[in-house]
């Protein structure tokens, strides 16, 4: 299972285009809405890979309990430190990211607010990042080499963030086009790696 989320404190659904522009996407305004969490997730994971090869990104989006949450099935934007720092400065608020990747046993989270306030990542049973002071919301959780899915989900819950779709709400799927800047970067990367056997998309980290 691969799941990654970005949570921005506050309801910013009306600023979705601005948010995704920071990640170098262009909102096509071809939104789809789902009232069922499982159907929402299935749609994202069944379609994101094919569309990404056609320079289109799918992202889930919803607002709940004072947070705006982005579901990033590609685990791309969750790793874009520059964009996340920029967003935290634009909105002057907390931004949290959560990573759950059971194939590689990788689990982590980061808190941004102007700077990086907390960063933790464990992969394959080894803690690779453990920066800055632990958060109050980490108390009672296994935030160490034994961190697993439940610890990340409970950490999010301690912030008032539901990453499991337990509450009935409307979920939005955004269809985003790559910006010209991203297309240029992608083309440059393809030229640099031409002839190699690396078949992963240029932005992949797993």
Secondary structure, DSSP 8 states (H G I E B T S, - for coil): -EEEEEEEES--GGGHHHHHHHTTEEE----EEES-HHHHHHHHHHHHHHHHTTTEEEEEEEEETTEEEEE-TTS-GGG-HHHHHHHHHHHTS-EEEEEEETTTTEEEEEEESSSEEEEEEEETTEEEEEES---GGGTTS--STT--HHHHHHHHHHTT--SS--S---EEEEEEEE-HHHHHHHHHHHHHHTT----S-TT---
